[in-house]
C-alpha cells in the first residue's frame, strides 16, 4: 500500500504559502499509506529519499524551508512508499521515476512483473541518458511501457492506453503521470483508490478522501475503475474509461495455457486475499 497525492494549478495560478502548508499536511497524511520512502516532483526536479514523509520534510527544513520548494510552483506531485519489490535503500527504486518525456508514481503492484532487459539503445530511448541505473521494482514497468508507447505514437493519451492494455490485468494501480513535453497531468485508477477535489483554481488529489477533506478541498469525487483523466493548464483535455473486457480478451488470446491458468488462480485466490484483506 503506497500513497499518491498532489496539486495541479490551472491557468496562471501559482502555489502560495497556504498551499505549501496544505502540501506538507497532505504529504504527512499520505505517510499513513507508506513510510519506506517519500518523493515528489515540483515541476523542476524529482527529489526522493528512503525515509518517511515527515522525516524527509524535517530533513529538508534543516537545510532550507520545505515551503521554498512549493511556493511559486504550479505543480507538486508526491508519493509515499510501502515496499513490494525493490530495496528502498537503493534510491533508484523509489518514486517518482523520471524518464525521457514523463515523470510518474504508482500505488499498487504488478504481480507478473518481469525484470527489465534494457540495452544502451533502449536506455537512451527511455531516459535520454545511457548511464541511468535501471530501477529494480515492478512499478517501473508501467513507466517503461508508457514511454515506449509515447516514442511510438507521439500521443500521450494513446501511449497510456496502449501501455495499460495488459498491465491493468496483471495488477492494481493508481497513477499520476506528468507529461514533460506538453505540460499535462494524467490520473488513472484501477482497483486502487484515487480522489480529486478543488481549492480555488487548483486541483488536489490523494489516495483517500479524508486526506483531501483535512486540507479543505471541495467537490471531492472518486475516480471510477478504469478512468483516465488528463488535465492541461486550462481544462480536462481527455477523459475515458478503459474497456477492460476487450483488453481481457486480448490478454487471454496472447498468453499460453500456463499463463492463463496462473492468471485465473491469481484473480480467484491470491489477489482476493491481498486486495480485500490487506492492501486496500
Phi and psi in degrees as a GROMACS rama.xvg file:
@    title "Ramachandran Plot"
@    xaxis  label "Phi"
@    yaxis  label "Psi"
@TYPE xy
-115.114  173.113  UNK-2
-126.237  139.425  UNK-3
-125.962  148.549  UNK-4
-173.568  167.695  UNK-5
165.103  -168.178  UNK-6
-140.77  144.1  UNK-7
-132.738  123.955  UNK-8
-93.1149  135.634  UNK-9
-93.74  155.169  UNK-10
61.965  -139.276  UNK-11
-96.4989  10.483  UNK-12
-62.7  142.832  UNK-13
-123.382  158.629  UNK-14
-76.1489  135.919  UNK-15
-111.744  -170.41  UNK-16
-64.3298  -37.0824  UNK-17
-64.3563  -39.0189  UNK-18
-65.1733  -34.2186  UNK-19
-63.5269  -40.074  UNK-20
-68.4133  -39.7742  UNK-21
-62.1552  -41.1321  UNK-22
-63.064  -43.8526  UNK-23
-59.887  -45.8401  UNK-24
-63.4663  -41.6196  UNK-25
-65.0029  -40.8876  UNK-26
-60.0246  -44.008  UNK-27
-70.1308  -34.5843  UNK-28
-62.1448  -42.4499  UNK-29
-63.7531  -24.5353  UNK-30
-57.8346  -23.723  UNK-31
-61.6718  -19.8294  UNK-32
-102.645  0.926868  UNK-33
170.57  131.922  UNK-34
-123.046  5.38843  UNK-35
-74.3004  -28.4527  UNK-36
-161.54  156.638  UNK-37
-136.972  134.463  UNK-38
-146.637  159.042  UNK-39
-153.547  162.102  UNK-40
-127.711  124.479  UNK-41
-109.558  23.1444  UNK-42
89.3476  -10.44  UNK-43
-120.651  -45.6184  UNK-44
-149.239  156.904  UNK-45
-91.9039  129.836  UNK-46
-126.757  128.453  UNK-47
-152.94  148.537  UNK-48
-144.68  150.061  UNK-49
-81.6241  66.8649  UNK-50
-158.973  172.516  UNK-51
-67.9916  160.485  UNK-52
-59.0761  -45.9347  UNK-53
-63.6277  -38.8914  UNK-54
-68.6361  -40.8747  UNK-55
-65.5908  -44.262  UNK-56
-62.5136  -41.0291  UNK-57
-63.3543  -40.6315  UNK-58
-62.2715  -43.7591  UNK-59
-62.7589  -42.7942  UNK-60
-60.4126  -28.6901  UNK-61
-71.3044  -18.5741  UNK-62
-101.388  -48.4059  UNK-63
-156.283  156.617  UNK-64
-60.0399  131.214  UNK-65
-55.2889  -35.9691  UNK-66
-61.1866  -24.4834  UNK-67
-64.9186  -22.8434  UNK-68
-84.8146  -6.20561  UNK-69
-111.635  -51.1202  UNK-70
-60.7291  132.804  UNK-71
88.9345  -6.77451  UNK-72
-88.0781  164.904  UNK-73
-117.573  7.59672  UNK-74
-149.514  134.732  UNK-75
-151.066  110.299  UNK-76
-122.669  132.511  UNK-77
-129.316  164.138  UNK-78
-151.61  134.063  UNK-79
-116.844  134.983  UNK-80
-109.764  133.041  UNK-81
-114.537  114.293  UNK-82
-68.1487  134.012  UNK-83
-112.511  -45.4233  UNK-84
-147.249  147.602  UNK-85
91.8237  111.91  UNK-86
-57.7021  120.95  UNK-87
-67.8017  -18.8647  UNK-88
-70.3585  -17.548  UNK-89
-90.7731  103.566  UNK-90
-61.6369  -19.9157  UNK-91
-62.2607  -22.9568  UNK-92
-86.0057  -6.55864  UNK-93
-92.4512  156.289  UNK-94
-92.7903  156.732  UNK-95
-75.133  163.476  UNK-96
-108.202  132.97  UNK-97
-109.261  123.526  UNK-98
-113.194  -168.553  UNK-99
-59.4728  -46.8592  UNK-100
-118.921  -7.21522  UNK-101
-134.035  156.531  UNK-102
-125.565  136.35  UNK-103
-149.798  162.076  UNK-104
-142.742  153.653  UNK-105
-135.941  132.491  UNK-106
-109.45  120.56  UNK-107
143.773  -160.453  UNK-108
-153.511  139.952  UNK-109
-102.708  111.282  UNK-110
-74.507  -31.2007  UNK-111
-100.768  39.654  UNK-112
-59.6841  134.917  UNK-113
-117.047  133.851  UNK-114
-62.499  129.874  UNK-115
-66.517  132.048  UNK-116
-110.349  90.4457  UNK-117
-113.705  123.872  UNK-118
-89.3385  -178.967  UNK-119
-61.9369  -37.6134  UNK-120
-63.6957  -46.4346  UNK-121
-60.7407  -40.1499  UNK-122
-59.6113  -43.2117  UNK-123
-65.0441  -41.5254  UNK-124
-66.448  -29.9278  UNK-125
-89.6162  -43.5334  UNK-126
-107.423  -19.1168  UNK-127
72.1275  19.6713  UNK-128
-153.481  123.614  UNK-129
-85.6937  0.192072  UNK-130
-105.194  3.83371  UNK-131
-66.9017  137.707  UNK-132
-86.8389  116.599  UNK-133
-69.3894  130.275  UNK-134
-61.1541  153.157  UNK-135
-113.89  47.3717  UNK-136
-134.04  151.419  UNK-137
-60.2855  -34.4931  UNK-138
-59.4836  -34.7043  UNK-139
-63.0763  -26.1744  UNK-140
-59.0546  -32.4694  UNK-141
-63.8245  -52.6768  UNK-142
-63.6968  -38.4382  UNK-143
-56.7533  -46.4008  UNK-144
-71.7662  -36.7289  UNK-145
-63.7326  -44.955  UNK-146
-63.7105  -40.2938  UNK-147
-60.5506  -42.5153  UNK-148
-69.3201  -33.9884  UNK-149
-66.2315  -40.8036  UNK-150
-59.5039  -37.9233  UNK-151
-77.5014  -45.9055  UNK-152
-102.591  -14.7665  UNK-153
55.7829  33.0534  UNK-154
-141.228  116.252  UNK-155
-60.7757  -51.0206  UNK-156
-63.2703  -43.63  UNK-157
-65.4259  -38.4245  UNK-158
-60.8011  -44.2108  UNK-159
-65.011  -46.9469  UNK-160
-58.8973  -45.4607  UNK-161
-64.9395  -41.5651  UNK-162
-65.1286  -33.736  UNK-163
-88.2131  -4.69027  UNK-164
-52.6616  -42.7629  UNK-165
-100.778  -33.8154  UNK-166
-62.0612  -33.4952  UNK-167
-70.482  -14.9034  UNK-168
-95.8518  1.10074  UNK-169
-117.557  5.53734  UNK-170
178.777  -168.247  UNK-171
-118.377  152.451  UNK-172
-164.075  142.085  UNK-173
-125.283  132.342  UNK-174
-132.185  144.552  UNK-175
-117.709  138.605  UNK-176
-136.069  122.054  UNK-177
-103.367  130.461  UNK-178
-95.9427  107.709  UNK-179
-70.4432  -26.7948  UNK-180
-64.705  -46.6708  UNK-181
-117.046  4.17825  UNK-182
56.6641  60.6133  UNK-183
-125.238  151.778  UNK-184
-121.173  126.233  UNK-185
-109.203  137.567  UNK-186
-121.819  137.016  UNK-187
-145.917  143.03  UNK-188
-136.176  142.491  UNK-189
-144.776  101.755  UNK-190
58.2493  24.4989  UNK-191
-133.154  142.831  UNK-192
-71.3705  147.094  UNK-193
-158.024  124.663  UNK-194
-121.032  149.957  UNK-195
-126.122  152.933  UNK-196
-156.416  178.14  UNK-197
-134.905  144.053  UNK-198
-132.305  106.074  UNK-199
61.4998  -129.028  UNK-200
-97.0882  33.1995  UNK-201
-131.004  133.064  UNK-202
-90.7511  127.656  UNK-203
-114.988  145.934  UNK-204
-142.167  155.93  UNK-205
-163.074  165.303  UNK-206
-73.4797  -22.5286  UNK-207
-135.535  146.417  UNK-208
-62.2777  -42.311  UNK-209
-61.4052  -27.7734  UNK-210
-64.3837  -37.688  UNK-211
-75.2907  -35.4993  UNK-212
-61.6968  -39.7435  UNK-213
-68.2552  -20.831  UNK-214
-99.6241  3.63226  UNK-215
89.4284  17.3852  UNK-216
-68.3365  147.647  UNK-217
-116.201  166.652  UNK-218
51.2277  46.6724  UNK-219
-73.4996  134.369  UNK-220
-142.567  153.118  UNK-221
-100.822  133.16  UNK-222
-64.1949  145.052  UNK-223
-91.1046  162.736  UNK-224
-57.055  130.233  UNK-225
84.4985  3.34682  UNK-226
-83.8203  129.24  UNK-227
-117.975  122.405  UNK-228
-125.239  133.321  UNK-229
-121.657  128.67  UNK-230
-110.915  135.87  UNK-231
-96.3947  -170.209  UNK-232
-77.5855  -8.35075  UNK-233
-111.109  -34.1363  UNK-234
-170.508  -178.029  UNK-235
-75.7566  122.978  UNK-236
-100.305  -13.0324  UNK-237
-157.791  136.517  UNK-238
-151.647  126.197  UNK-239
-159.184  162.749  UNK-240
-112.249  121.934  UNK-241
-64.2114  134.672  UNK-242
-81.1802  90.5798  UNK-243
-65.4241  -34.838  UNK-244
-62.7075  -42.8366  UNK-245
-62.7476  -41.4257  UNK-246
-66.5507  -34.7288  UNK-247
-65.5258  -40.6633  UNK-248
-62.5321  -41.8532  UNK-249
-61.9264  -42.9778  UNK-250
-59.6439  -46.6453  UNK-251
-68.3647  -32.6449  UNK-252
-69.373  -35.5964  UNK-253
-79.3274  -36.4579  UNK-254
-91.4517  153.012  UNK-255
-70.562  172.068  UNK-256
-58.332  -39.7402  UNK-257
-64.0109  -41.5408  UNK-258
-63.6703  -41.078  UNK-259
-62.4947  -43.3077  UNK-260
-62.365  -44.4801  UNK-261
-60.378  -45.9984  UNK-262
-62.5552  -43.9226  UNK-263
-62.6803  -40.357  UNK-264
-64.9172  -42.7414  UNK-265
-59.4808  -47.4888  UNK-266
-64.0268  -39.2682  UNK-267
-77.4432  -37.5555  UNK-268
-116.169  -66.8942  UNK-269
-62.4437  -49.0502  UNK-270
-65.2123  -40.0875  UNK-271
-59.2185  -43.8504  UNK-272
-63.3317  -51.539  UNK-273
-70.4509  -42.7858  UNK-274
-72.6536  -50.9193  UNK-275
-75.8223  -36.3747  UNK-276
-90.7707  -21.441  UNK-277
-138.08  -50.7255  UNK-278
-74.8666  -36.5021  UNK-279
